[in-house]
Amino acid sequence: MRGRALRWAGRAVLGVVLVGLLVVGGTAFRVWQVARADERPAADAIVVLGAAQYHGTPSEIFQARLDKARALHASGVADVIVTSGGRGVGDTFTEAGAGADWLADRGVPEADLVPVEQGRDTLRSLRAVADEAGARGWSDVVIVSDPWHSLRARIMAEDIGLRAATSPTHSGPVVQTRETQFRYILRETAALLYYRLSKQPADQADGLGVQ
């Protein structure tokens, strides 16, 4: 009797492990799959998710996102580019403001730029963008971020009521090597699973500083 109970317990543990592996593997595959897509439907706005800036100068990662948004704007995907992201502790500039200035300096008309200077993580930034979109009567957006970040950003945007497509960058530091790509996929898989379970921002939850 005891032996049978142990066998059933072993099978139950094995089943849980297999289900967990399937969930993690399936999520990682979706992160990779969406990262490879480049959706360019007509939209109300192109939304650039913020990243680090240094005294008003966007980081390399942020510049890659901004450059992609500029190309989408030039190709007619949307008339407006929304830059997002607030001010970090000790910062003078917001991510959104630095991003808008960078785009304006490169020929994007200021009338086509809408900086939303709130939020220090993906979810809060997107909530601020959704509020701005609602006030302006927008519903369809194309989100620009890093490839591996795109699925989580799209899911968050849809959860707060936006119709979102993704057009990730395919240049910059996050796509330079296979090792870097693999590391980011693992990080984003963990961050997305955390968000699905908690509905809370995972940007700092995993201790990896996911942006």
N, C-alpha and C positions, 0 to 999 in steps of 0.2 A: 504493500500500500504506500509506504514511504517512498519507495523507488519510483512508483508511478507518479506521485505528486512532484517529485524532483524533475522527472522527465517533462511533465506539463509546464512546470515553472521555467525550465530551460528553453522550451519551445516558445513560451510567452516572451521571455527576454530576447530571444533571437528574432521573434516577429517584430518587437518594438524597435530593435536595432535596424532591421531591414527597412521598416517603414521610415525611420529617421534618415537612413541613407538615401532612400528614394526621394524624400522631401528635399533634402539638402542638394542632392544631385540634380533634381528637376529644377530647383530654383537657380542653381549655378548655370544650368543650360539656358534658362530663359534670360538670365543676365547677359550671357554671351550672345544669345540670338538677337536680342534687342540692340545690343551694342553694335552689331554689324549692319543694322537697318539704317536707312537715311530717308525719313519721311518728309515730304515737302508739299503737303496740301496747302491750298489757299487758306489763310487764317486771319483772325482779327489782329493778332499780335505775335511777334517772336519774343519769347521769354528767355533771357540769358540768366542762368543761375550764377550767383556770385561766388567768388573764390578770393583768395588772399590778395590784398593790395598793400603796397608799401609807400606811404606818404603820397598817395594819390596815383601811384604807378601800378597798374595791374600786374600780378605775377605772370609767369609764362603760361601756367595752366589757364588763368583767367583770360589772357590775351588770345589763346587759341579758341576759347569759347566766343569771345567778342568778334574775332575775325570770321568765324563761321556764321555768326548772326549777321554780320555786315554783308557777307556773300548771299545769304538767304534774302535779305532785304533788297539787295541790288537785283536779284532774280525775280522779284515780285511776289514772294511768298506772303508778305504782309507789309502794310505801309508803316507799321510802328514796331520799334524795338523797345521792349521793357527790360531794363537792367534791374537786378534785385540784389538785396543784401544790405544789412545795416552796418553799424560802426562797432568795431571791437574795442575792448578795454584799452584805453590809452591812445586810440586812433583819432586823428583829426578828420580823416575822410571816411565816408561810407563806401562799401563795395559798389553799390549801385551808382553813386556819384562818380567814383573813379572810372567805372565802366562807361558811363554816359560821356564823360569828358574825353576818354580815349577814342570813342566812336566819332564824336564831333570833330576831334582833331584830324580824323581820317576821312572826313567828307560826308558823314551822315548828317543830314539837316537836323538842327536842334528840335525843330517842330515834330520830327519823327521819333524822338527819344523820350521815354517816360521812365525816369529813375524812381523805383519804389524802395525807399531807404529804410526798410524795416526787416528784422529777422536776422538771426545769427546761426540758423540751421536751415536745412532744406524745407522742412514742414512749415516752420513759421514764416519763412520767406515766401513760400507759395501761398500761404493763407493771406498774406499782405497783398500779393499779386492778384489773388482771387477777389479780394475786396475792391481793388482798383478796377479790375475787369468788370465787376458787377456795376460799379458806379458809371462806367463808360458804355455799358451794354454789350460787352464782349463775352463770347463763350468759347470760341475755338482758338487754341494757341499751339504754337510749335515750340517745344522746349529744347534749348541748346545747353548741353552740359558735356561732361566726359562720357565716353562710350559706356563704361561700366556702371555709371550713376544713372543712366537714362531710364531703366526699368523702374527703379524705386521712385524717381522723380515723377514719372508718368502715373504710377499707381497713386501716389500722394495727391497729385493734381486732380485725378479723376475722383478720388475720395472726397475732395472739397468742392466738387461740382463743375470743374472745367472739363471741356473736351480737348484732350491733349494728344498730340503726335510728338515724336522725338526725332531730332536731327543732330546726332552727337558729333563732336569733333573727332577727327581721325588724324590729328597731328598733336605735337606737344609732348611734354615729359611722360604723360601717363600711357603712351602707346609706343615708347621707344624700344623696349625690349620685351621678349616673351616672358621673362621673369617678372618684370613690372606688371604686365598684363595679368598674369596668373595671380599675383599678389592682390591686385585691385579686384579681380573677380571674387576671390575669397572674402575680402573685406566687404564688398557690396552684397554678397550672398548672406553673410552674417547680419549686416545692417537691415536688409530687406526682411529677413525672417524675424528679427527683433520687432520691426515696425508692424508686420502682420499680426504678431502676437499681442503687442501692447498698444498699437496705434499712437505711439509716441515717437518723437524724432530720435533717430539712432546715430546721429552724427558724432556724438561723443560717447555714446553708451558702450561701445565695444573697446574703448580705450585706444583706438587706432586713429582717432582724429579724422574719420571719414568726412569728406567734403561733398 
